[in-house]
Amino acid sequence: MRKKILVLGFAAALCLGVGYAGWQAMASPDVKLTYYVVEPGDTLWDIADKYREDDQDIRDAYTDIMKTNNLRADRDIYPGQRLLIKDGRATK
């Protein structure tokens, strides 16, 4: 019974974390969000560089993608996966 409660608690915490990350990304009304479909050979760094604002540090764009999509590293992405991206190109 205790194991079941721990598993349910962990699942709830995970859902809240993912929901919060998505909500945080959408909190600013002037930010354009888009979905990006991962292509073979893509890395988070490539995607961050493509969608970051001109004056934004690529490390910040990379971190935004990771937080918004609840990722830990490049190994968490795969071809065909849809990532929610803050589209910095919208301001260019």
N, C-alpha and C positions, 0 to 999 in steps of 0.2 A: 504494500500500500504506500509506504514511504517513497519507494522508487517511482511509483506512478505519479505521485504529487510533485516530485522533483522534475520529472520529465515534462509534465504539464506546465510547471512554472518556467522551465527553460524555454519551452515552445512559446509561451505567452510573452516572455521577455524578448525573444527573437523577433516576434511579430511586431511588438511595440517599437523596437529599434529600427526595423525596416520602414515601418510607417512614419516614424519621426524623421528619418533621413529624407524620405520623399516629401514630407510636409515642409521640412526646412528648406529644401530646394525650391519649393513652390511659394514660399512665404513672401518673397519680394515680387511685387507686381510688374516690375520693369525687366524681369529676367525671362527670356524666351527659352522654353524647354522643348526639346526634340528627342526623338528616339533615334539611336544609331544602331544599325545591325552590324555586328562584328563580322569582318571578312577574314578569310584565311591569312595568316601572317600578321594580323593587326596586334598591336600591343597597346596597353593603356597610355603609354607615353605618346604614341603616334596619334591616338584619338584625342588626347588632351591638347596636343600641339595644334591639331586641326580645328578644334572648337574653342580654344581660349581667346580671350580678348587680346588686342594688340599689346597692351601694356601689362597684361597679367603674366605673372611668373608661371612657367609651365608646371612647377611643383605644386602650386596652388590649384591649377586646373586638374592635375592628376589626382590630388587629394579630394577635390570636389566630386569627381567621378566615382572614386572609391567609396566615399561616404554615402553618396546618393544611391548607389547600387549595392551597398553592403558587401563590398569586395575587400579582399585582403592583399591580393597581388595579381600579376598578369596570369598566373596559373588558374585564376578563377573565371577567365573569359574563354569563350569558344566560338567558332564560326556559327553564325545564325542567331546568336544570342542578341537580345535587344537591351540596350543600355539607355537609361534616361540621362540626358546630357543638358547642362546649362549651355545654351548656344551663344557664345561670345561673338560669333560672326554677325549676329543680328545687329550689333552696334557699329559694325564697320561700314 
